[in-house]
Amino acid sequence: MAPLYANLARALSETGVSGSQLNEIFSTSLRARCVKCDIQIASDEIEQVSLVEDTTQLSHPKLKRLRLGYCAREGCESDDYLIHLDAYPGVDWEIITAKANDLMSAQRAAAKEAARRKARQKQIQRTKRAVLGLMAVAICLLLLFVWRHGRLPFVKKPHKYQIDPASVSPQPKR
């Protein structure tokens, strides 16, 4: 409900409605009720819930439950509300709600894109760590080989001595 309220306010402000007019429109025209238990939510309660980031800043448990996305009535399992937008002079609610829905869709798409980008960055970071780990293991194995054999692998050590084949006697036959 909080994102809808914020986007309705944004859509109304884009049409040229001032802040005081916005408060008047919402206080006289906006109402909400739970579809299961019919608890009524006033526009000022919706405003409080939508403006607060943290539920600890809300004074009433009803508002805390609303902020968390639950029904305001304790014990009600519903999380759906019916929003009533009463007629107000100079306000076409169909256009405003369409704009608000477009804004919410854009926000959801942006949030989805940000989540996808963040997941991709995490994947890249994990890949970099794995490559660096494999490189560290390869360097350690290379250093161990050099320490034990005194040379790099796949490099032949030149012979110090040469043997003349004529000086070697042939092996006796059996």
N, C-alpha and C positions, 0 to 999 in steps of 0.2 A: 504494500500500500504506500510505503514511503517513496519508492521510485515513481509511482504514478502521480502522487501529489507534487513532487518536485518537477516532473515533466509537464504536468498541467500548468503549474506556475510559470515555467519557462515558456511554454507555448502561448500563454496569455500575455506574458511580458513582451514576446516577439510581436504581438499584435498592437502594442502601444499602450497597454494597461499599466498604470503607475502602481507603486507599492501600496498606497492606501486603498486604491480601487481594488487591487488584488486581494487584500485582506477582507474588504467588504464583500466581494464576490464569493470568496470561499466561505466566509462566516454565514452568509445567507443562502448559498446555493449548494454547498457540498455537504453531503451526509453519507454515512456508511453504516451497514448493519451486517451482522454475521448471518450467513444463509442457514445455519443450523439452529442457533439459539436466539436469534433476533436481537442480540445486544446492539445498542446504538452507539456509534462512535461520532463524536462531534468533530468539526473541522479543526478546532484549536488543538484537540488531542492528536489528530493526524499530523498537524503542523509540528507539534512538539516531538513526536516520534520521528518525523522525517528530518528534523534539523539536528538531532543528537546522533553522534557517532557511536558512543559507548552506552550500553544499557545501564551502567552504574550511575550515570548522570540523571536518569529518570527517577522521579520521586514516587510514583505510584506503581504497584505491581501490575496493574492493568496495562499501563503504558510499556512496561518492560516486556510483557508477553507480546504486545503488538509489535514492538521493535524486533523481537526474535522471529516474527512471522507466524505466531500462533493467534488463536482467538483471545480476545481480551478477557473473556470470562474463564475463570479457573475451572478446569474440569471439562470444558468443551473441546472436542477433538478436531473441530473444523479449522481450516486455515483459508477459507474462501469468504470473501466479503462482496456484498452487492453495493456498488457505489451509485448514489443518487445525485444527479446534477440537475437542480431545479432551474427553471428558466430565469434568465437575468437579462435586463434590457441591454442590447448592444453586444451580447455574447452569443455566438453560434457554437454550441457545445459539440456539434458533429465535427466541425472543422478543427476545433481545439483538441478534441479527443483523438482525431486522426493524426494531428501534429504530435501530440504526446505519445501516441503509439509508435509513430515513426522515430521519435527521439529515443524511446525505450529500445526499439529494434536496433538502432544504430549503437546504443550503449552496449547491448548484449553482444553485437557483432564485434565491437571494439574489445570488449572483455574476453571474448573467445579468441580473437586474434592475439591479444596480449598473453593469454594462457598458452596458446600454441607457440608463440615466440619464446616464452620462458621455458617451455618444455624442450624446445629445440636447442636453446642455449645450454640447458642442463645436459642434454645428450652430447653436445659438442665438448663441454667441459669434461664429461666422463671419458670420451674418446681421447682427448688430449692427455688426461691422466694415465689412461691405459698405455698409450704410445710412449709416454715418458717413462713409465714403469718398465716396459719391455726394453726400452733403450738402456735404462740403468742396469738391468739384468744382463743384457748383451755386453755392455762395457765391463761389468764385473767379471763375466766369463772370459772375455778377451784378456783382461789384466791377469787373471789367474793362469791362463795358458802361457802368457809371456813370462810370468814369474816362475813357473815350473820348467818351461822348456827354453827360456832365454831367447825366444824368437816369436814372431807373429805366426799364426796358423797359415797354412797354405804357402808359406815361403820356405824354399829349400835352403838349408844351410850349406854353404860351399864346403867341399872337402878340403881338409888341410893337406892331405897326403895323396899322391898319385902312385898307383902301383903299375909297374911295367909288366904287361902280360907275358913277356918272354922270360921274366925272372921267376915266374911261378911254374913249378913242375906239374905236369899233368897228373891227375889222380890215377892210382893203379886200378886196373880192371879186376874184378873178382870173378 
